[in-house]
């Protein structure tokens, strides 16, 4: 007993010291690496959120080294515990988990009866194709369903790295096709289905809408809602990538990592991807008319932009990441014949987001082909801000205004 107590005290002291070291290290990393420009909404809150994310990732690595768990699964678990509230039943909604073509979905149906067929909303969550789930987006989907009086279908598509492209895309497409065929069973007008998603989910939204062009036996989507979408995996030197390269919560390198991890099991070519060496020069020239900083309005270059000189390509890398050129991965590269048949669109962009220019470029492509676009730009927004529309002390007014704008578009589409 006399020896046990000092050992316990020593053990607790070591644990406390490690926790302090980790905390100090995370703070140092955040202050050294994150660059939050003037004008970003609530910068203090943003730093807190990013510090939490970094801490979770570091703990995951430590537990991996100790042989306790997989860091990706750890991060998913902790994020869900932090983001998922115990909402339970909702007096205004019927909520049910189902399977659409073996794809897990959660269906939100307003309890109040409707005089005619309602609108339906397919929702594909964000998270870099690695994270996010039906549960982490439960609050947002409830809000959309109640505010717009629509039937919302949230899709739990398969995630990387366990299931790489085209698994997630195929899940979203199959679930959407199923819903279009069975919409009436949910009280939905099949011609009034809106497809939506944020970030990686925005990528999947654009890809699914393009794939539906050739399915002439199905009703056409009424509209698409693209919330800071990633629509290309080619150019990581657009103005927004340069200006916001170190703005939380999505660094330039992290965005490229998510994309590479989605399409390939070889992550060693990340630097080549960032440098643009994963795409043949002739291919870059072919798509220059659509994917060029020249198509970005000058107002978005005032914070700085330096055009990149084309460099040499690595043939083995080009082969490894060739999926990046498929339109299901890079919807921006679709031919005009496909783009002009796209449904009307709502596109949300954030000024301090590396993906800002992806949204601007896709907006231009749609408009150039006669597709009506409603654009909402969050001038003080960062990537992911919509997810913090109602997050207690870590809520952002701009996120609330953004989700209200999205709901208004859905109601009036």
C-alpha positions in Angstrom: 0.0 0.0 0.0 2.9 2.3 0.8 4.4 1.9 -2.6 1.1 1.8 -4.6 0.1 5.4 -3.8 3.3 7.1 -4.9 3.2 5.0 -8.2 -0.4 6.1 -8.8 0.5 9.7 -8.2 3.5 9.3 -10.6 1.3 7.7 -13.2 -1.3 10.5 -13.0 1.5 13.1 -13.1 2.9 11.6 -16.3 -0.6 11.5 -17.9 -1.3 15.1 -16.9 2.1 16.1 -18.3 1.4 14.4 -21.6 -2.0 16.1 -21.9 -0.4 19.4 -21.3 2.3 18.8 -23.8 -0.3 17.7 -26.4 -2.4 20.8 -25.7 0.6 23.1 -25.9 1.7 21.4 -29.1 -1.7 21.7 -30.7 -1.9 25.4 -29.8 1.6 26.0 -31.3 0.6 24.1 -34.5 -2.5 26.1 -34.9 -0.8 29.5 -34.4 2.1 28.5 -36.6 0.2 27.0 -39.5 -3.2 28.6 -39.7 -3.5 31.9 -41.4 -6.8 33.6 -40.7 -7.2 36.7 -42.9 -9.0 39.8 -41.8 -12.7 39.5 -42.5 -13.2 35.9 -41.5 -16.3 35.3 -39.3 -15.7 34.9 -35.6 -12.0 34.0 -35.9 -11.7 33.0 -32.3 -14.4 30.4 -32.6 -12.9 29.1 -35.8 -9.6 28.6 -34.1 -11.3 26.7 -31.3 -13.0 24.4 -33.8 -9.8 23.8 -35.6 -7.8 23.1 -32.4 -10.4 20.5 -31.5 -10.1 18.9 -34.9 -6.3 18.8 -34.7 -6.4 17.4 -31.2 -8.7 14.5 -32.3 -6.4 13.7 -35.2 -3.3 13.7 -32.9 -5.0 11.5 -30.3 -6.0 9.1 -33.1 -2.3 8.8 -34.2 -1.2 8.2 -30.6 -3.8 5.5 -30.1 -2.7 3.9 -33.5 0.9 3.8 -32.4 -0.2 2.2 -29.1 -2.1 -0.4 -31.2 -5.4 0.6 -29.7 -7.5 1.7 -32.7 -7.5 2.9 -36.3 -7.1 6.7 -36.4 -9.8 7.2 -39.1 -12.3 5.3 -37.1 -11.3 7.1 -33.9 -11.8 10.5 -35.6 -15.2 9.4 -37.0 -16.3 8.2 -33.6 -15.2 11.3 -31.7 -16.6 13.7 -34.3 -20.0 12.0 -34.1 -20.0 12.2 -30.3 -19.2 15.9 -30.5 -21.6 16.8 -33.3 -24.5 14.4 -32.8 -27.1 15.7 -30.3 -29.6 13.4 -28.6 -32.5 14.9 -30.7 -34.8 11.9 -30.4 -38.3 12.1 -32.0 -39.5 15.3 -33.6 -43.1 16.4 -33.1 -43.1 17.8 -36.7 -41.4 14.9 -38.5 -41.6 11.2 -39.1 -38.0 10.0 -39.2 -37.1 6.5 -40.3 -33.9 4.7 -41.3 -34.3 2.6 -44.4 -32.3 1.0 -47.2 -32.5 2.2 -50.8 -30.8 -0.5 -53.1 -28.8 -1.6 -50.1 -27.7 1.9 -49.4 -28.6 3.2 -45.9 -30.7 6.3 -45.9 -32.7 8.3 -43.3 -36.0 9.7 -44.5 -37.5 12.8 -42.9 -41.3 13.3 -43.6 -43.4 16.3 -42.3 -46.2 15.0 -40.1 -48.7 17.6 -41.4 -50.6 16.4 -44.5 -50.0 18.0 -47.8 -52.7 18.9 -50.4 -50.6 17.6 -53.2 -47.3 15.9 -53.8 -44.5 17.5 -51.8 -41.0 18.3 -53.0 -38.3 15.8 -52.2 -34.7 16.6 -51.3 -31.8 14.1 -51.7 -29.0 15.1 -49.4 -25.3 13.9 -49.7 -23.2 14.9 -46.7 -19.7 16.3 -46.8 -16.6 15.2 -45.0 -14.0 14.7 -47.7 -15.4 11.4 -48.8 -13.9 10.1 -45.5 -15.9 11.5 -42.7 -19.5 12.7 -42.0 -22.6 10.5 -41.7 -26.3 10.5 -41.6 -26.1 11.1 -37.8 -23.7 14.1 -38.0 -26.0 15.8 -40.5 -29.2 14.9 -38.7 -29.8 18.4 -37.3 -29.3 20.0 -40.6 -31.6 17.6 -42.5 -34.3 18.0 -39.8 -34.1 21.8 -40.3 -34.4 21.6 -44.0 -37.4 19.2 -43.9 -39.3 21.4 -41.4 -38.5 24.7 -42.9 -39.2 23.7 -46.4 -42.0 21.1 -45.7 -40.2 18.7 -47.9 -39.3 15.0 -47.7 -35.6 14.8 -47.1 -33.6 11.7 -47.8 -30.1 11.7 -46.2 -27.8 9.2 -47.8 -25.2 7.2 -45.9 -22.8 6.4 -48.8 -19.7 4.3 -48.3 -16.6 6.2 -47.3 -12.9 6.1 -48.2 -10.4 4.7 -47.5 -12.3 1.5 -47.0 -14.4 2.1 -50.1 -12.8 4.3 -52.7 -14.3 5.8 -55.9 -16.6 4.9 -57.4 -18.3 3.4 -54.3 -19.6 6.6 -52.8 -20.7 8.0 -56.1 -22.5 4.7 -57.0 -24.3 4.7 -53.7 -25.6 8.2 -54.2 -26.7 7.5 -57.7 -28.4 4.3 -56.9 -30.2 5.8 -53.9 -31.4 8.7 -56.0 -32.6 6.5 -58.8 -34.6 4.5 -56.3 -36.2 7.6 -54.8 -37.1 9.0 -58.2 -38.9 5.7 -59.0 -40.6 5.5 -55.6 -41.2 9.1 -54.8 -45.0 8.8 -54.8 -44.8 6.3 -52.0 -43.4 9.1 -49.8 -46.0 11.6 -50.9 -43.5 13.3 -53.2 -44.1 14.6 -56.7 -41.4 12.7 -58.8 -40.9 15.8 -60.9 -40.1 17.9 -57.8 -37.0 16.2 -56.5 -34.0 18.4 -55.6 -30.5 16.9 -55.3 -28.2 18.6 -52.8 -25.0 18.2 -50.8 -22.1 20.1 -49.2 -18.4 19.9 -50.0 -17.7 16.3 -51.1 -21.5 15.9 -51.1 -21.6 18.9 -53.6 -19.2 16.9 -55.8 -21.5 13.9 -55.6 -24.5 16.1 -56.3 -23.1 17.5 -59.5 -21.9 14.0 -60.6 -25.3 12.4 -60.0 -27.2 15.1 -61.8 -24.9 14.7 -64.8 -25.3 10.9 -64.7 -29.1 11.3 -64.8 -29.0 13.0 -68.1 -28.9 9.6 -69.9 -31.6 8.0 -67.8 -34.5 8.9 -70.0 -36.9 6.6 -68.2 -36.7 8.7 -65.0 -38.1 12.1 -64.0 -35.6 14.9 -64.3 -34.4 16.5 -61.0 -36.1 19.9 -60.3 -32.9 21.5 -59.1 -29.5 21.0 -57.6 -28.1 22.6 -54.5 -24.3 22.8 -54.4 -22.9 24.0 -51.1 -19.2 24.9 -51.5 -18.7 22.0 -53.9 -15.5 20.4 -55.0 -16.0 20.0 -58.8 -12.5 19.4 -60.1 -9.3 17.5 -59.1 -7.0 19.2 -61.6 -5.9 22.6 -60.5 -4.8 23.3 -56.9 -3.4 26.7 -57.8 -6.6 28.7 -58.5 -6.8 32.0 -56.7 -8.9 30.6 -53.8 -6.4 27.8 -53.3 -3.5 30.3 -53.1 -5.3 32.9 -50.9 -6.9 30.4 -48.5 -4.2 27.7 -48.5 -3.9 27.9 -44.6 -7.4 28.9 -43.6 -9.1 26.5 -41.3 -10.9 24.2 -41.5 -9.7 23.1 -44.9 -6.1 23.7 -45.8 -5.0 23.4 -49.4 -3.0 20.2 -48.7 -5.8 18.6 -46.8 -8.2 19.2 -49.7 -5.9 17.6 -52.1 -5.3 14.7 -49.7 -9.0 14.0 -49.4 -9.4 13.9 -53.2 -6.4 11.7 -53.7 -7.5 9.4 -50.9 -10.9 9.2 -52.6 -9.6 8.0 -55.9 -6.3 6.1 -55.1 -4.8 3.8 -52.5 -1.3 5.3 -53.2 -1.0 8.6 -51.3 2.6 9.1 -52.2 1.7 11.3 -55.2 0.2 14.1 -53.1 3.0 16.5 -53.8 2.8 15.8 -57.6 -1.0 16.4 -57.4 -0.5 19.7 -55.6 2.1 20.8 -58.2 -0.2 19.8 -61.1 2.1 17.0 -62.3 -0.7 14.5 -62.3 -2.3 15.8 -65.5 -0.7 15.6 -69.0 0.0 19.0 -70.5 -2.2 18.4 -73.5 -5.1 17.6 -71.2 -4.6 20.8 -69.2 -4.7 22.7 -72.5 -7.9 20.9 -73.5 -9.7 21.9 -70.4 -8.2 25.4 -70.1 -11.3 27.0 -71.6 -13.2 25.8 -68.5 -10.6 25.4 -65.8 -8.6 28.7 -65.8 -8.2 31.6 -63.4 -9.1 33.8 -66.4 -12.7 32.7 -65.8 -12.6 33.9 -62.2 -13.9 37.5 -61.8 -11.1 40.0 -60.9 -12.8 40.9 -57.6 -11.7 37.5 -56.3 -8.0 38.0 -57.2 -7.4 41.2 -55.1 -6.1 39.2 -52.2 -3.4 37.9 -54.4 -2.8 35.5 -57.2 0.3 34.2 -59.0 -0.3 32.1 -62.2 1.5 28.9 -62.1 3.9 27.8 -64.9 3.2 24.3 -66.3 5.7 21.8 -65.1 6.8 18.3 -66.3 4.5 15.4 -65.6 5.2 12.0 -63.9 3.8 9.2 -66.1 3.4 6.8 -63.2 1.4 9.4 -61.2 -0.8 10.2 -64.2 -1.8 6.6 -64.5 -2.3 6.2 -60.7 -4.8 9.2 -60.5 -6.4 9.0 -63.9 -9.8 8.8 -62.3 -9.4 12.5 -61.5 -10.3 13.2 -65.2 -13.5 11.3 -65.0 -16.5 13.6 -64.9 -17.9 11.6 -61.9 -14.9 12.9 -60.0 -14.5 16.3 -61.8 -17.9 17.3 -63.0 -16.5 20.6 -64.2 -15.0 18.7 -67.1 -18.3 17.5 -68.6 -19.0 18.4 -72.2 -21.4 21.2 -73.0 -23.9 18.7 -74.3 -24.2 17.4 -70.7 -23.9 20.7 -68.9 -26.8 22.4 -70.9 -29.1 19.6 -69.8 -28.5 20.2 -66.1 -31.3 21.3 -63.8 -31.4 24.8 -62.4 -28.8 25.3 -59.6 -28.2 27.0 -56.3 -24.5 27.4 -55.6 -23.1 28.6 -52.3 -19.5 29.8 -52.0 -17.4 31.2 -49.1 -14.8 33.8 -49.6 -12.2 32.2 -47.3 -12.5 28.7 -48.7 -10.1 26.9 -51.0 -13.1 25.5 -52.9 -14.5 29.0 -53.6 -13.3 29.1 -57.2 -14.6 25.6 -57.9 -18.1 26.9 -57.2 -17.4 30.1 -59.3 -16.1 28.0 -62.3 -19.1 25.7 -62.2 -21.5 28.6 -61.9 -19.9 30.1 -65.1 -20.1 26.8 -67.0 -23.8 26.4 -66.1 -24.7 30.0 -67.0 -22.7 29.8 -70.3 -24.9 26.9 -71.2 -28.2 28.6 -70.4 -28.8 26.9 -67.0 -30.3 29.3 -64.4 -28.1 29.7 -61.4 -28.9 31.3 -58.0 -25.6 32.2 -56.3 -25.1 33.0 -52.6 -21.7 34.1 -51.5 -20.8 34.2 -47.8 -18.4 37.1 -47.7 -17.0 36.2 -44.2 -17.5 32.5 -44.6 -15.0 29.6 -44.4 -15.3 26.0 -45.5 -17.9 24.1 -43.5 -19.7 27.1 -42.0 -23.2 25.8 -42.8 -22.6 22.9 -40.4 -22.3 25.4 -37.6 -25.6 27.1 -38.2 -26.9 25.8 -34.8 -24.0 24.6 -32.7 -24.5 26.3 -29.4 -21.6 28.5 -28.4 -19.8 27.5 -31.6 -22.5 28.7 -33.9 -21.9 31.3 -36.6 -24.5 33.9 -37.7 -23.3 33.6 -41.3 -23.9 29.9 -41.2 -27.5 30.5 -40.0 -28.1 33.0 -42.8 -26.7 30.6 -45.3 -28.9 27.7 -44.3 -31.9 30.1 -44.3 -30.9 31.1 -47.9 -30.8 27.4 -48.9 -34.2 26.7 -47.4 -35.7 29.7 -49.2 -34.3 28.5 -52.5 -35.7 25.0 -51.9 -39.2 26.4 -51.0 -39.3 28.6 -54.1 -37.6 26.3 -56.7 
